[in-house]
Amino acid sequence: MKIFLTTKADRQLRNLPFKMYTLLLVRIEELENSPFPSQSKKLTGREGFRLRVGDYRILYTVDTGKKEVTILSVAHRKEAYRR
């Protein structure tokens, strides 16, 4: 699978402290091999999945036909589900 980051997710990721940035980046890269890890959950009320990494959330969608994972948002849990 290929991984794509939206401009919003890229900006959010780059504004994080370095330690959290590297931890989240590793988890995002793991989605390339396994887009549905056991820790991920389907979002209710909208399309996509969420992956918990400490107090941060990675919100993403998967297109199995195109074999693409699109990272929509990377944010602290307080801000992650706001649109």
For each residue, the residues with C-beta under 8 A, 3 or more apart:
1: 31 32 33 35 62 67 68 69
2: 32 67 68 69
3: 28 29 31 32 68 69 70 71
4: 68 69 70 71
5: 9 10 13 28 70 71
6: 9 10 70 71 72 73
7: 10 11
8: 11 12 72 73
9: 5 6 12 13 71 72 73 74
10: 5 6 7 13 14
11: 7 8 14 15
12: 8 9 15 16 73 74 75
13: 5 9 10 16 21 24 25 74
14: 10 11 21
15: 11 12
16: 12 13 20 21 24 56 74
17: 20 21
18: 21 22
19: 22 23
20: 16 17 23 24 54 56
21: 13 14 16 17 18 24 25
22: 18 19 25 26
23: 19 20 26 27 53 54
24: 13 16 20 21 27 28 53 56 58 74
25: 13 21 22 28 29
26: 22 23 29 30
27: 23 24 30 31 51 53 58
28: 3 5 24 25 31 58 71 74
29: 3 25 26 32
30: 26 27 33 34 37
31: 1 3 27 28 34 35 37 51 58 60 69
32: 1 2 3 29 35 69
33: 1 30
34: 30 31 37
35: 1 31 32 62 69
36: 40 49 62
37: 30 31 34 40 51
38:
39: 51 52
40: 36 37 49 50 51
41: 49 50
42: 48 49
43: 46 47 48 49 50 59
44:
45:
46: 43
47: 43 61
48: 42 43 59 60 61 72
49: 36 40 41 42 43 59 60 61 62
50: 40 41 43 57 58 59 60 80
51: 27 31 37 39 40 57 58 60
52: 39 56 57 77
53: 23 24 27 56 57 58
54: 20 23
55: 76 77
56: 16 20 24 52 53 74 75 76 77 80
57: 50 51 52 53 73 74 75 76 77 80 81
58: 24 27 28 31 50 51 53 71 73 74
59: 43 48 49 50 71 72 73 74 75 80 81
60: 31 48 49 50 51 69 70 71 72
61: 47 48 49 69 70 72
62: 1 35 36 49 68 69 70
63: 66 67 68 69 70
64: 67
65:
66: 63
67: 1 2 63 64
68: 1 2 3 4 62 63
69: 1 2 3 4 31 32 35 60 61 62 63
70: 3 4 5 6 60 61 62 63
71: 3 4 5 6 9 28 58 59 60 74
72: 6 8 9 48 59 60 61
73: 6 8 9 12 57 58 59 80
74: 9 12 13 16 24 28 56 57 58 59 71
75: 12 56 57 59 79 80
76: 55 56 57 79 80
77: 52 55 56 57 80
78:
79: 75 76 82
80: 50 56 57 59 73 75 76 77
81: 57 59
82: 79
83:
